[in-house]
Amino acid sequence: MQKLLTITFFLLTSAVGFADTYQIDTKGSHAFVQFKIKHLGFSWLYGRFDKFDGQFVYDEADPSKSSIEMTVQTGSVNSNHTARDKHLRSDDYLNVDINPTATFKSKSFTETENGHGTVTGDLTLNGVTKEISLDVAFVGGGKDPWGGFRRGYEASTELTLTDFNIKKAAEGQTVELIISVEGIKQ
């Protein structure tokens, strides 16, 4: 009887499937939060945030149950120019003294094919929370050399800066946000 119960449990759990949780690998520098914005209309300025963390859940059996949560330390902005970074941290832009973090918490994931799709959720930046959507591309997944299992994704979106009360933003000025994550299955 015990053996029958064990086999039945195994068959049921295999058929149902379980969502897997992945910790974003920031310690191994296998994740990035980057941005790209026009500088005076003449060139592109690239930057990144050096400190962030988060996790995502992927459910192979039902991808619509997948989710992601991230927290970015806005004071870690790095555009490779010390004076500009100081200005970006000021209340003209990120206002890091009052809003030291930006957060994203997904509400839904719609898969189009093989991990690609759209994730929609709430972004809180500079004290303002707005719903945004990101285009998601599955990069790959599998066993890593250290005995773990990893999945990787890249997501991107455009944000209108005035939507987040960025004082120095020109009307309609946008920034492209690119998030590349590699998660370690927990």
C-alpha positions in Angstrom: 0.0 0.0 0.0 2.8 2.4 0.9 4.5 1.7 -2.5 1.2 2.4 -4.3 0.7 5.7 -2.5 4.3 6.8 -3.3 3.9 5.9 -7.0 0.5 7.7 -7.1 2.0 10.9 -5.4 4.9 10.8 -7.9 2.6 10.5 -10.9 0.4 13.3 -9.6 3.2 15.7 -8.9 4.9 14.9 -12.2 1.7 15.6 -14.1 0.9 18.8 -12.2 4.5 20.2 -12.3 5.9 22.7 -9.9 7.0 26.3 -10.4 10.7 26.8 -9.8 12.2 29.8 -8.0 15.4 31.3 -9.3 17.6 33.8 -7.4 19.1 36.4 -9.7 22.8 35.9 -9.8 24.2 39.3 -8.9 27.1 37.8 -6.9 28.6 36.2 -10.0 28.0 39.3 -12.1 25.6 37.4 -14.4 22.9 40.0 -14.3 22.6 43.6 -15.5 20.2 46.6 -15.2 21.2 49.0 -17.9 19.8 52.1 -19.6 20.2 54.0 -22.8 19.1 57.6 -23.4 19.8 60.3 -25.9 22.3 63.0 -24.9 21.2 66.4 -26.2 19.9 64.6 -29.3 23.4 64.1 -30.5 24.5 60.7 -29.2 23.5 57.8 -26.8 24.4 57.8 -23.2 24.7 54.4 -21.6 24.6 53.5 -18.0 23.8 50.9 -15.4 22.8 50.2 -11.8 25.5 48.3 -10.0 23.4 47.1 -7.0 20.2 45.2 -7.3 18.7 41.9 -6.4 15.6 39.8 -7.0 14.1 36.5 -7.9 11.8 35.1 -10.5 9.5 32.1 -10.7 9.0 30.1 -13.9 6.3 27.5 -14.2 6.9 25.3 -17.3 3.5 23.7 -17.0 1.7 27.1 -16.9 4.0 30.0 -17.8 1.2 32.5 -17.0 1.9 31.7 -13.3 5.5 32.9 -13.7 6.6 36.1 -11.9 9.5 38.4 -11.1 10.4 40.8 -8.3 13.4 43.1 -8.3 14.8 45.9 -6.2 17.4 48.4 -7.6 19.5 50.6 -5.4 19.2 53.9 -7.3 22.2 55.4 -5.7 24.3 52.8 -7.5 23.7 54.5 -10.9 26.9 54.4 -13.0 27.2 56.3 -16.3 31.0 56.2 -16.2 31.2 59.9 -15.3 31.4 60.9 -11.6 30.0 64.4 -11.9 27.1 63.2 -14.1 26.3 60.3 -11.7 26.2 62.8 -8.8 23.7 64.9 -10.8 21.6 61.8 -11.7 21.4 61.0 -7.9 20.0 64.5 -7.2 16.4 65.5 -6.9 16.6 66.6 -10.6 16.6 63.0 -11.6 16.5 59.9 -9.3 16.2 61.7 -5.9 18.0 58.9 -4.1 18.0 60.6 -0.7 14.2 60.3 -0.6 13.8 57.3 -2.9 16.8 55.0 -2.5 15.2 52.1 -4.3 13.3 51.4 -7.4 11.2 48.2 -7.4 9.4 46.1 -10.0 6.8 43.5 -9.1 5.1 41.6 -11.9 1.4 41.0 -12.2 1.3 38.8 -15.3 3.4 37.0 -17.8 2.0 36.2 -21.3 4.2 33.7 -23.1 4.2 33.8 -26.9 6.6 30.9 -27.5 9.4 29.1 -25.6 9.8 31.6 -22.8 9.5 34.7 -24.9 6.6 37.1 -24.2 5.5 40.1 -22.2 5.7 40.7 -18.4 3.4 43.4 -17.0 3.8 44.8 -13.5 4.3 47.8 -11.2 7.5 49.8 -11.4 8.1 52.2 -8.6 10.7 54.8 -9.5 11.2 58.2 -7.8 8.3 57.6 -5.5 5.8 57.0 -8.4 4.3 53.7 -9.2 3.1 52.9 -12.7 2.2 49.8 -14.6 4.6 48.9 -17.3 5.2 46.1 -19.8 8.5 44.6 -20.8 9.3 42.5 -23.8 10.9 39.3 -22.6 13.3 37.0 -24.5 14.3 33.6 -23.1 18.1 33.3 -23.6 18.7 29.7 -22.3 18.5 27.3 -19.5 20.2 24.1 -18.2 22.7 22.6 -15.8 25.7 24.8 -14.9 29.3 23.6 -14.3 28.7 23.8 -10.5 25.9 21.3 -10.3 23.1 23.8 -10.3 20.4 24.7 -12.8 20.1 28.2 -14.4 17.7 30.1 -16.7 18.5 33.4 -18.4 16.3 36.1 -19.8 16.6 39.6 -21.3 13.8 42.2 -21.0 13.4 45.7 -22.3 11.0 48.6 -22.3 10.9 52.3 -22.8 10.0 54.7 -20.0 8.8 58.2 -20.4 10.7 60.1 -17.7 8.0 62.7 -16.9 5.7 59.8 -15.9 8.0 59.3 -12.9 8.3 63.0 -12.0 11.9 63.3 -13.3 12.3 67.1 -13.0 15.0 67.6 -15.7 13.3 65.4 -18.3 12.2 67.1 -21.5 8.5 66.5 -22.4 8.2 63.1 -24.0 11.9 62.2 -23.3 12.3 58.4 -23.0 14.9 56.0 -21.6 15.4 52.5 -22.8 15.7 50.0 -19.9 17.4 46.7 -20.6 17.4 44.0 -17.9 19.5 40.8 -18.4 19.2 38.2 -15.7 20.6 34.8 -15.1 18.8 33.0 -12.2 20.0 30.1 -10.1 17.3 27.5 -9.3 16.7 27.4 -5.5 
